Amino acid sequence: MTETFDSSDPVSEIRTLVSEIAQALVDDPSAVKVEAIIDQDIAVLRLEVAPGDVGKVIGKQGRTARSLRTILGAASMKHRRRFALDIVEADDRSGEQEDE
């Protein structure tokens, strides 16, 4: 699945990058969704994958997730905007508010 993006929009560009990396890591690439939540100076990217693929994007001892965040850190410097990454299971969204 190839997404088109406006190259002048850094959030869209980084969202596509995270999506493509995640799709390469998981067993079910069609379940990968990346949502951008933009605040004043930070863009939070919510990476949603199938429940069975969460471990693949987190990696052993969190190494894969840390690597993704390192890439986002480098992109932050280039685009002068902070990016954060949240990894959630596809079924995790409905239960978010119940924990609070």
C-alpha positions as a Python dict, from the first residue, in 0.01 Angstrom:
ca = {
    (1, 'M'): (0, 0, 0),
    (2, 'T'): (165, 320, -114),
    (3, 'E'): (48, 647, 34),
    (4, 'T'): (94, 976, -138),
    (5, 'F'): (201, 1268, 72),
    (6, 'D'): (276, 1634, 40),
    (7, 'S'): (655, 1660, 66),
    (8, 'S'): (621, 2006, 219),
    (9, 'D'): (434, 1853, 518),
    (10, 'P'): (690, 1693, 750),
    (11, 'V'): (427, 1518, 963),
    (12, 'S'): (280, 1343, 660),
    (13, 'E'): (628, 1249, 540),
    (14, 'I'): (731, 1098, 876),
    (15, 'R'): (392, 928, 915),
    (16, 'T'): (448, 752, 583),
    (17, 'L'): (803, 657, 682),
    (18, 'V'): (689, 497, 1010),
    (19, 'S'): (406, 318, 829),
    (20, 'E'): (639, 168, 568),
    (21, 'I'): (893, 54, 827),
    (22, 'A'): (621, -104, 1039),
    (23, 'Q'): (468, -281, 737),
    (24, 'A'): (808, -434, 663),
    (25, 'L'): (833, -570, 1020),
    (26, 'V'): (490, -726, 1076),
    (27, 'D'): (307, -1034, 952),
    (28, 'D'): (-15, -840, 876),
    (29, 'P'): (85, -519, 694),
    (30, 'S'): (-278, -436, 613),
    (31, 'A'): (-345, -383, 987),
    (32, 'V'): (-78, -112, 1019),
    (33, 'K'): (-221, 234, 1076),
    (34, 'V'): (-35, 548, 1176),
    (35, 'E'): (-234, 837, 1315),
    (36, 'A'): (-75, 1177, 1376),
    (37, 'I'): (-192, 1382, 1671),
    (38, 'I'): (-47, 1730, 1637),
    (39, 'D'): (-1, 1960, 1932),
    (40, 'Q'): (177, 2296, 1926),
    (41, 'D'): (536, 2179, 1890),
    (42, 'I'): (507, 1800, 1897),
    (43, 'A'): (350, 1542, 1669),
    (44, 'V'): (255, 1216, 1840),
    (45, 'L'): (244, 925, 1598),
    (46, 'R'): (18, 641, 1713),
    (47, 'L'): (133, 321, 1548),
    (48, 'E'): (-145, 65, 1549),
    (49, 'V'): (-70, -296, 1455),
    (50, 'A'): (-249, -630, 1486),
    (51, 'P'): (-235, -778, 1839),
    (52, 'G'): (-3, -1056, 1723),
    (53, 'D'): (243, -808, 1572),
    (54, 'V'): (298, -579, 1871),
    (55, 'G'): (604, -777, 1979),
    (56, 'K'): (755, -744, 1633),
    (57, 'V'): (747, -363, 1638),
    (58, 'I'): (866, -348, 1999),
    (59, 'G'): (1141, -608, 1956),
    (60, 'K'): (1351, -787, 2215),
    (61, 'Q'): (1404, -559, 2515),
    (62, 'G'): (1238, -277, 2317),
    (63, 'R'): (1524, -247, 2071),
    (64, 'T'): (1310, -212, 1758),
    (65, 'A'): (1086, 50, 1919),
    (66, 'R'): (1394, 235, 2043),
    (67, 'S'): (1537, 229, 1690),
    (68, 'L'): (1213, 372, 1548),
    (69, 'R'): (1227, 648, 1808),
    (70, 'T'): (1590, 718, 1717),
    (71, 'I'): (1486, 765, 1355),
    (72, 'L'): (1211, 1002, 1470),
    (73, 'G'): (1468, 1194, 1674),
    (74, 'A'): (1687, 1240, 1368),
    (75, 'A'): (1385, 1352, 1166),
    (76, 'S'): (1298, 1597, 1444),
    (77, 'M'): (1629, 1771, 1393),
    (78, 'K'): (1578, 1797, 1017),
    (79, 'H'): (1219, 1920, 1033),
    (80, 'R'): (1253, 2126, 1353),
    (81, 'R'): (951, 1954, 1501),
    (82, 'R'): (941, 1700, 1782),
    (83, 'F'): (795, 1357, 1711),
    (84, 'A'): (687, 1095, 1963),
    (85, 'L'): (583, 735, 1896),
    (86, 'D'): (309, 542, 2073),
    (87, 'I'): (262, 176, 1983),
    (88, 'V'): (-88, 35, 2040),
    (89, 'E'): (-267, -289, 1961),
    (90, 'A'): (-555, -265, 1714),
    (91, 'D'): (-803, -368, 1986),
    (92, 'D'): (-644, -140, 2249),
    (93, 'R'): (-820, 180, 2136),
    (94, 'S'): (-1163, 94, 2281),
    (95, 'G'): (-1026, 37, 2632),
    (96, 'E'): (-814, 349, 2659),
    (97, 'Q'): (-1060, 563, 2852),
    (98, 'E'): (-1153, 289, 3098),
    (99, 'D'): (-807, 293, 3257),
    (100, 'E'): (-826, 657, 3362),
}
